[in-house]
Amino acid sequence: MQVNGIVAEYNPFHNGHKYHMDDARSKTGADYTIIAMSGNFVQRGAPAVLNKYARAEMALLNGADLVLEIPSYYSAGSAEYFAAGAVTMLDKLGVVNNLCFGSECGHEKRLEQVARILLEEPEGYKIRLRIKLRQGYSYPLARSFALMEFCPSLSESAEVFSSPNNILGIEYIKSLLRRRSAIIPVTTQRLGSDYHDRRLGNYHSSALAIRQAVFTRQDVGFLRGQMPESAYEIIARDFAQNRPVHPNDFSMLLHYKLLNEGEYGFDRYWDVSPALSDRIRNNIYNFTSFRGFCDLLKSKDITHTRVSRCLMHILLDMKADDWDAYKEHDYIPYARVLGFRKSAEPLLSAIKENASIPLITKLANADKILSAPALAMLKKDIARSNIYNSVAAAKSRQPMRNEYSTPIIVI
């Protein structure tokens, strides 16, 4: 049995995602494809535009056989932690042969070269990195310059460590190397629009461009050419009843929490430095919206995306101490199923025989099969999903989704 693993957000699922899944299967000859997918909160520090079950259904109708939820602590983390959580989950299933991901460069070996330097951190590289950080560069820029100075041959391929999908690919490979995993990295070169391209094209638009258009247009008919027909039908069905979820929908909740905890500071939250904590406290009364606050707080040494992630960590009660506890238990203690294809029964059987973590298909049974630390992580994930579900329900004037009574997707 050949099994591909893919780490994704599908926010929302579009033609590029379909192309990647098909290309990965063609390259590897895989019998099955497992998706480790972000839940209701995604890696750039924002809520998903539509809920995780709708996005899982899109994936299953377009080539996926099993969709698992990446716990929110990792799905809303930086590239390093996002990759660590997702790769660990796939590795612990005991059946995944290939880790398939998109990249701008399309060369696994080139990405692996950078990954090894970042993982091993030779002294020459660390010295250069410290110098660049002292000079005031943001961490991503400092790392890029330090890599090029330490390994001049990389200067010819500077985009390798400056393009978003390349960066994620490097982190995936780092995680595989760190775990000494037998999973083989396989990359597909990204087609069409750039990751950050906000312009809507004719066919291969970026997820960002699609989201921007969704937020600004009343009729979703324009999406028909941007995604497979089955995915379009799902998003059209969902948006007929529910409105797309935007970061600013969480503005009042975030401002309340900042006001309520301002006197204590915020550096106890994950990835929030003392300097950023002070900036937040000093600007609380200038808060207008989630996105507006990100714009206000960003600076030369901290990007808009990192600010957004940090504010989301505060809102979702993600503490710095949690990381030590999760690392102690090897990051991922369970795999929660969002959906599967009936034809994937042999895959599910193989996972049950080979996995080192339990599969959760019913939340009501979780306390019977999970350890105390695993159950604690799951309960925090449910609480965070409840925040998303409550905001989405209020915006659409619909009843709130109950995580315990929502069935997994079966195709």
Buried (B, 14 or more C-beta within 10 A) or exposed (E): EEBBBBBBBBBBBBBBBBBBBBBBBEBBEBBBBBBBBBBBBBBBBBBBBBBBBBBBBBBBBBBBBBBBBBBBBBBBBBBBBBBBBBBBBBBBBBBBBBBBBBBBBBBBEBBBBBBBBBBEEEEEBEEBBEBBBEEEBBBBBBBBBBBBBBBEEBEEBEEBBBBBBBBBBBBBBBBBBBBEBEBEBBBBEBEBBBBEBBEBBEBBBBBBBBBBBBEEEEEBEEBBEBBBEBBBBBBBEBBEEBBBBBBBBBBEBBBEBBEEBBEEBBBEBBBBBEEBBEBBBEEEEEBEBBBEBBEBBBBEBBBBBBBBBBBBBBBBBBBEEBBEEBEEEEBBBBBBBBBBBEEBEEBBEBBEEEBEBBBBBEBEEBEEBBEEEBBBBBBBBBEBBBBBBEBBBEBBEEEEBEBEEBEBBEB
